C-alpha cells in the first residue's frame, strides 16, 4: 500500500472518532440530563486521548515523509499539507495535557451552563482559572514548537497564519472608525416601532424551519434544536444547528438561526468525495465565520431579503399583518436599528466588532499576565464603559459570563468573528460586482445564485488552499477593512 493511501486510511479512522465526539458534545449541550455531566466529560476525554495518540503515532511522521514523493494531485498535496500542520501541532502536546484540558473544558462548560442564568460568577470562576492555566501551558508549548508567541500559537490554531501582528492594525482601524460612526448612526437613524412582544417558542421554531430551506439548508442531512448558546456542528451528512429563543424578541432567534445556517451551508457544501480526509474539512474559523456572517449580515439584513421574509414571518408567528408596525419600512428600521447593548450575539453589525475587540483585548491581557481571572469582571466593565457607556458591575450574566467560549477553553477564537465580518463584506462586494441584481433576486426568494457562488468559491474548495490565499484568489486582494467600512457606511448613513 502506498504511503498516501495508508495516511488516508489512518485519518479516515480519526475522522470517524472526531465525528462521534462532535455528536456527544452536541448531545451534552442540547438534551443530556445534568446528572450525565461527569461521565460525559470522561467519555469525551477518552475519545480525545485516542485521537491524540493516533494523530501523533510515529508512523504518521514516517508516512508523511514517504508520501511527499508520491502525491501528485493538488488535492493529495493539500491533504499532506493539512496533515503535516495537524501533526506538527499535535506532537508538541503531551497526551496528559490533552486529556486534562478536555476534562477541564467539559466540566467548566457544564458549570457555566448551570450558573450563568443564576449570575453565579464565584461558582464558575475556579473552573475558568483551571482552563486558563491549562490553555497557557498548551500555548507556551505550541509557541515554542512553532516559533510563535503563546497567544499567537492559539490564534494560529483557529486560522492558519493568524497572528496579533495581522490583527492589531486591522482592529486599530476599526476602533478609530467605529465609535464616532456608531454615534453618528444613532443620532441620524429614523425612529421605529418596536416589534417586541409575546412570541411562543414553538412559533419561533416554526419560523426557523421555514427560513432555512430557501437558503439551501438540507433537512434531510440536518436539524435545528435549542441550547444555551447557538452553535453549529457536524459534517456534510449530518449538520446540526442550535438557537435560543428570547421571551419577547423573535429577531434575536431569527438572526441566530440565519447566522448558524450560514455555518451549516458551508458544512453541507463540502466535497463529498473527500469528507473523511483532513483536506476535505472546512478552513479555519475566520473563513467559517465569514460564511455565517455573509448570510446573516450581507444577505439577510438586506432590504431585498427583508421584503421577501416579511410575509413569511407574519404567517409563521400568527401576526396581524395589517397592523402598521408590520410594514416593510418598519421591519427594515428594526433590523437596521443600531444601539449600544450588553450582548454580543444580539448586537447590530456596527457595534458587533467592538464587542469582539473588547474580548480580544482581555485575552491579550490574560495571556500577557497583565490581567487575572479575579480582575476579569472589572476589566470587562471598564471596556464596556469605554466602548458602549454601559455598566456591568455585578451583572455577570450580561457581562463576563455571556459567552460560552472561554468556559469551553476557546481562547483565541473571538477575533475570527470580526475578521469573518470583514471577509464577508469583501466577498459580498466581489459577488455583487458580478451579480449587481442580487438584492432583486433575494426579494423574490431566489438564493440559488448566491449559494452557488459560495459553493463554487468557498465550500467545494475545502482546504485546497489556505484561508488567506482564498480571499486573495476570490477578491483579488488581501483582507482589509475597506469593504466593511464601505458596506456599513452605505447601509446605515446613505
C-alpha positions in Angstrom: 0.0 0.0 0.0 1.3 3.5 -0.9 2.1 5.9 1.9 -0.5 8.3 0.6 -3.2 5.6 0.8 -2.1 4.4 4.3 -2.3 8.0 5.6 -5.7 8.4 4.1 -7.0 5.3 5.9 -5.4 6.4 9.1 -7.0 9.8 9.0 -10.3 8.3 7.9 -10.4 6.5 11.2 -9.5 9.7 13.0 -12.3 11.4 11.2 -14.9 8.9 12.5 -13.7 9.2 16.1 -14.0 13.0 15.8 -17.4 12.5 14.3 -18.6 10.6 17.3 -17.1 13.2 19.7 -18.9 16.0 18.0 -22.3 14.4 18.5 -21.5 13.6 22.1 -20.8 17.3 22.6 -24.0 18.2 20.8 -26.0 15.9 23.0 -24.3 17.4 26.1 -25.4 20.9 25.0 -28.9 20.0 23.8 -30.5 17.1 25.6 -28.2 15.4 28.1 -29.6 15.3 31.7 -27.5 17.2 34.2 -26.6 14.0 36.0 -24.7 12.7 33.0 -22.1 15.5 33.0 -19.2 13.9 34.7 -19.4 10.7 32.8 -19.8 12.6 29.5 -16.6 14.6 30.4 -14.7 11.4 30.8 -16.1 9.8 27.6 -15.1 12.9 25.6 -11.6 12.9 27.2 -11.1 9.3 26.3 -12.0 10.0 22.7 -9.7 13.0 22.6 -6.9 10.8 24.1 -7.4 8.1 21.5 -7.4 10.7 18.7 -4.3 12.4 20.0 -2.4 9.1 20.3 -3.4 8.2 16.7 -2.6 11.6 15.3 0.9 11.6 16.9 1.8 7.9 16.2 5.4 7.7 15.0 4.3 6.1 11.8 2.4 9.3 10.8 5.7 11.2 10.6 7.3 8.4 8.6 4.4 8.1 6.2 4.4 11.9 5.7 8.0 11.8 4.5 7.4 9.0 2.1 4.1 10.4 0.8 5.6 13.7 -0.2 7.3 11.9 -3.0 4.1 10.1 -4.1 1.4 12.8 -4.0 0.8 14.1 -7.5 -2.7 15.7 -7.5 -3.3 19.1 -6.0 -5.8 17.6 -3.6 -3.4 14.9 -2.3 -0.6 17.5 -1.9 -3.0 19.8 0.0 -4.1 16.8 2.2 -0.5 16.2 3.1 0.0 19.9 4.0 -3.1 19.8 6.3 -2.0 16.6 7.9 1.5 17.9 8.5 0.2 21.0 10.1 -2.0 18.9 12.4 0.9 16.5 13.1 3.2 19.4 14.0 0.8 20.9 16.5 -0.4 17.6 17.9 3.1 16.1 18.5 4.0 19.2 20.5 1.4 18.4 23.2 1.8 15.6 25.8 -1.2 13.4 25.9 -1.8 14.0 29.7 -2.2 17.7 28.9 -4.7 17.0 26.1 -6.8 14.8 28.5 -6.6 17.3 31.4 -7.7 20.1 29.0 -10.6 18.0 27.7 -11.9 17.2 31.2 -11.5 20.7 32.4 -13.3 22.3 29.5 -16.2 19.9 29.8 -16.5 20.5 33.5 -16.2 24.2 33.1 -18.7 24.5 30.3 -21.2 22.4 32.4 -20.6 24.7 35.3 -21.2 27.7 33.1 -24.5 26.3 31.9 -25.6 25.7 35.5 -24.5 29.1 36.8 -24.9 31.6 34.0 -28.6 32.4 34.5 -28.1 32.5 38.3 -25.4 35.1 37.8 -23.1 33.0 39.9 -19.6 34.0 39.0 -18.0 32.8 42.1 -19.1 29.2 41.4 -17.6 29.1 37.9 -14.5 31.2 38.5 -12.3 28.4 39.8 -13.2 26.2 36.8 -12.3 29.1 34.4 -9.0 29.6 36.2 -8.1 25.9 35.7 -9.0 26.2 32.0 -6.8 29.3 31.6 -3.9 27.6 33.4 -4.1 24.6 31.1 -4.5 26.7 28.0 -1.5 28.8 28.9 0.5 25.6 29.2 -0.6 24.5 25.8 0.1 27.9 24.3 3.6 28.0 25.6 4.4 24.5 24.4 2.9 25.2 20.9 4.6 28.6 20.7 8.0 27.1 21.4 7.4 24.4 18.8 6.1 26.8 16.1 8.3 29.8 16.9 5.4 31.9 17.9 4.3 33.9 20.9 2.0 31.8 23.1 -1.2 33.7 22.2 -0.2 33.7 18.5 0.0 29.9 18.7 -3.6 29.8 19.8 -4.7 32.2 17.1 -2.9 30.1 14.5 -4.9 27.1 15.7 -8.2 28.8 14.7 -6.9 30.1 11.3 -3.6 29.1 9.9 -1.2 32.0 9.8 -3.3 34.3 12.0 -1.2 36.4 14.5 -1.5 39.5 16.5 0.8 41.3 14.0 -2.0 40.8 11.4 -4.9 41.6 13.8 -3.7 44.6 15.6 -3.6 47.2 12.8 -6.9 46.0 11.5 -8.6 46.3 14.9 -6.9 49.7 15.4 -8.5 50.9 12.2 -11.9 49.7 13.5 -11.5 51.2 16.9 -10.6 54.5 15.3 -13.6 54.4 12.9 -16.5 52.7 14.7 -17.1 54.7 18.0 -17.8 58.0 16.2 -19.5 56.2 13.3 -21.9 54.4 15.7 -22.7 57.7 17.5 -23.4 59.4 14.1 -25.7 56.5 13.0 -27.6 56.6 16.4 -28.1 60.3 16.1 -29.4 60.1 12.5 -31.4 56.9 12.4 -35.1 57.0 11.9 -37.4 56.1 14.8 -39.1 52.7 14.7 -42.0 51.0 16.4 -40.6 48.1 18.3 -41.6 44.6 17.2 -41.1 43.1 20.6 -44.0 41.1 22.0 -45.0 37.6 23.0 -43.7 35.1 20.6 -44.1 31.5 21.8 -41.0 29.3 21.2 -42.9 26.8 19.1 -43.9 29.6 16.6 -40.3 30.9 16.6 -39.1 27.3 15.8 -41.6 27.1 13.0 -40.3 30.3 11.6 -36.7 29.0 11.7 -37.7 25.8 9.8 -39.4 27.9 7.2 -36.4 30.2 6.7 -33.6 27.7 6.4 -34.5 25.6 3.3 -34.8 28.5 0.8 -31.3 29.4 1.7 -30.1 25.9 0.8 -30.2 24.1 4.1 -31.0 20.4 3.6 -33.1 19.0 6.4 -32.5 15.5 5.0 -29.0 15.9 6.3 -29.5 18.3 9.2 -31.7 19.6 12.1 -32.3 22.6 14.3 -32.6 22.5 18.1 -32.3 24.8 21.1 -29.3 25.2 23.5 -28.0 27.8 25.9 -25.7 29.3 23.2 -26.3 29.0 19.5 -23.8 26.8 17.6 -23.3 24.5 14.6 -21.7 21.1 14.5 -21.5 18.0 12.3 -20.4 17.2 8.8 -22.0 17.4 5.4 -24.0 14.3 6.1 -25.4 15.4 9.4 -25.3 19.1 10.1 -26.9 20.3 13.3 -27.5 23.9 14.4 -29.0 25.3 17.6 -30.6 28.5 18.6 -32.2 30.1 21.7 -35.5 31.9 21.9 -35.9 35.3 23.5 -39.1 35.8 25.5 -40.1 38.9 23.6 -37.7 39.4 20.7 -38.1 37.0 17.7 -35.4 38.8 15.8 -32.8 37.6 18.2 -33.5 34.0 17.4 -34.3 34.6 13.8 -30.8 36.1 13.2 -29.1 33.4 15.3 -30.7 30.8 13.0 -29.7 32.7 9.9 -26.1 33.0 11.2 -25.9 29.3 12.0 -27.5 28.5 8.7 -24.5 30.2 7.1 -22.2 27.9 9.0 -24.3 24.9 8.1 -24.4 25.7 4.4 -20.6 25.6 4.5 -20.6 22.2 6.1 -23.2 20.8 3.7 -21.3 22.2 0.7 -18.0 20.5 1.4 -16.9 17.9 -1.2 -18.5 14.5 -0.6 -15.6 12.6 -2.1 -13.2 13.9 0.5 -15.4 14.2 3.5 -13.3 11.9 5.7 -9.9 13.5 4.9 -8.4 16.5 6.7 -8.3 18.4 3.4 -12.0 17.9 2.9 -12.9 19.8 6.1 -13.7 23.5 6.3 -11.0 26.1 6.6 -10.3 28.0 9.9 -12.8 29.9 11.9 -12.2 33.2 10.2 -13.5 31.8 7.0 -16.2 29.8 8.7 -17.4 33.0 10.5 -17.3 34.7 7.1 -19.8 32.2 5.8 -22.2 32.7 8.7 -21.9 36.5 8.6 -22.1 36.6 4.8 -25.6 35.0 5.2 -26.7 36.8 8.4 -25.4 40.3 7.7 -24.9 40.7 4.0 -27.8 38.7 2.6 -30.4 38.5 5.3 -30.2 42.1 6.6 -30.5 43.4 3.0 -33.7 45.3 2.1 -34.4 42.7 -0.6 -34.3 39.8 1.9 -36.5 41.7 4.4 -39.1 42.4 1.7 -39.1 38.6 0.9 -39.2 37.5 4.5 -42.0 39.8 5.9 -45.0 37.7 4.8 -43.3 34.5 5.9 -42.6 35.7 9.4 -46.1 37.3 9.9 -47.7 34.0 8.9 -45.4 31.8 11.0 -45.7 34.0 14.1 -49.5 34.3 13.6 -49.3 38.1 13.4 -51.9 40.6 12.1 -50.1 41.8 9.1 -52.5 44.8 8.8 -51.0 46.3 11.9 -49.0 49.4 10.7 -45.9 48.3 12.7 -45.6 45.3 10.4 -44.9 47.4 7.4 -41.8 46.6 5.4 -40.3 50.0 6.2 -40.7 49.4 10.0 -39.2 45.9 9.7 -36.2 47.4 8.0 -35.8 50.1 10.6 -36.0 47.4 13.4 -33.4 45.2 11.7 -31.1 48.1 10.9 -31.5 49.7 14.3 -28.1 50.5 15.9 -27.7 50.7 19.7 -25.1 50.1 22.3 -26.1 46.9 24.1 -24.7 44.4 26.5 -24.9 41.2 24.5 -22.6 40.3 21.6 -24.9 37.8 19.9 -27.7 40.4 19.9 -25.5 43.3 18.6 -26.1 45.0 15.3 -23.3 44.8 12.7 -22.0 48.3 13.5 -21.4 47.7 17.3 -20.6 43.9 17.0 -16.9 44.4 16.1 -16.4 46.4 19.3 -17.7 43.5 21.4 -15.2 41.3 19.7 -12.3 43.8 20.1 -13.2 44.0 23.8 -12.8 40.3 24.2 -9.6 40.3 22.2 -8.0 43.0 24.4 -8.9 41.0 27.5 -7.5 37.8 26.1 -4.2 39.6 25.3 -4.0 40.9 28.8 -4.7 37.4 30.3 -2.0 35.8 28.2 0.5 38.6 28.7 -0.1 38.0 32.5 -1.3 41.6 32.8 -4.8 40.5 34.0 -6.0 37.9 36.4 -9.3 35.9 36.4 -10.2 37.6 39.7 -9.9 41.0 38.0 -11.6 40.0 34.7 -15.1 41.3 35.5 -13.8 44.7 36.5 -11.6 44.9 33.3 -14.7 43.8 31.3 -16.7 46.6 32.8 -14.1 49.2 32.1 -14.0 48.3 28.4 -17.9 48.2 28.3 -17.9 51.7 29.7 -15.2 52.8 27.2 -16.9 51.4 24.1 -20.6 51.5 25.0 -21.1 53.6 28.1 -22.6 50.6 29.9 -22.1 49.3 33.4 -21.8 45.6 34.0 -20.7 45.7 37.6 -22.2 42.7 39.4 -24.1 41.7 36.2 -22.0 38.7 35.2 -24.8 37.1 33.1 -24.8 40.0 30.8 -21.0 40.6 31.2 -18.2 38.2 31.5 -20.4 35.1 31.6 -22.5 35.8 28.5 -20.4 33.7 26.0 -19.5 30.0 26.3 -16.2 30.3 24.5 -13.8 30.9 27.5 -15.6 28.3 29.6 -15.1 25.8 26.8 -11.4 26.7 26.6 -11.7 28.5 23.2 -9.2 31.3 23.9 -8.2 32.9 20.6 -11.5 32.3 18.8 -13.1 35.7 19.2 -11.0 37.7 16.7 -12.3 35.3 14.0 -15.8 36.8 14.3 -14.7 40.3 13.3 -12.2 39.1 10.7 -15.1 36.9 9.4 -17.3 40.0 9.1 -14.6 41.8 7.2 -14.1 38.8 5.0 -17.9 38.5 4.4 -18.0 42.2 3.3 -15.1 41.8 1.0 -16.6 38.6 -0.5 -20.0 40.2 -0.9 -18.5 43.2 -2.6 -16.9 40.8 -5.2 -20.2 38.8 -5.6 -22.3 41.9 -6.2 -19.8 43.3 -8.7 -20.5 40.1 -10.7 -24.2 40.0 -9.8 -25.5 43.6 -9.3 -29.1 42.4 -9.3 -28.5 40.2 -6.2 -31.0 42.1 -3.9 -33.7 41.9 -6.6 -33.2 38.1 -6.6 -33.4 38.0 -2.8 -36.7 39.9 -2.8 -38.2 37.1 -4.9 -36.9 34.4 -2.7 -34.2 33.4 -5.2 -31.0 32.5 -3.4 -29.7 29.9 -5.9 -27.1 32.3 -7.5 -25.6 33.5 -4.2 -25.4 30.0 -2.7 -24.0 28.5 -5.9 -21.3 31.2 -5.9 -20.4 30.4 -2.3 -20.4 26.6 -3.2 -18.0 27.2 -6.1 -15.6 29.6 -4.5 -15.6 28.6 -0.8 -17.4 25.4 0.1 -16.3 23.0 -2.6 -12.7 24.0 -2.3 -12.5 22.8 1.4 -8.8 23.2 2.4 -7.3 23.1 -1.0 -5.6 26.4 -0.2 -5.3 28.5 2.9 -7.9 30.9 4.1 -5.8 34.0 3.5 -4.9 32.8 0.0 -8.5 32.0 -0.8 -9.5 35.6 0.0 -6.9 36.9 -2.5 -7.9 34.3 -5.1 -11.6 35.4 -4.9 -11.4 39.1 -4.3 -8.1 39.9 -5.9 -6.5 41.4 -2.8 -5.7 40.6 0.9 -8.2 41.2 3.6 -8.7 44.8 4.7 -11.3 46.9 6.5 -12.2 48.8 3.3 -15.2 46.7 2.1 -16.7 46.5 5.6 -16.4 50.3 6.2 -17.9 51.0 2.8 -20.7 48.5 3.5 -21.8 49.8 6.9 -21.5 53.4 5.7 -23.7 52.8 2.7 -26.3 50.8 4.7 -26.6 53.0 7.7 -25.7 56.5 6.6 -26.7 56.7 2.9 
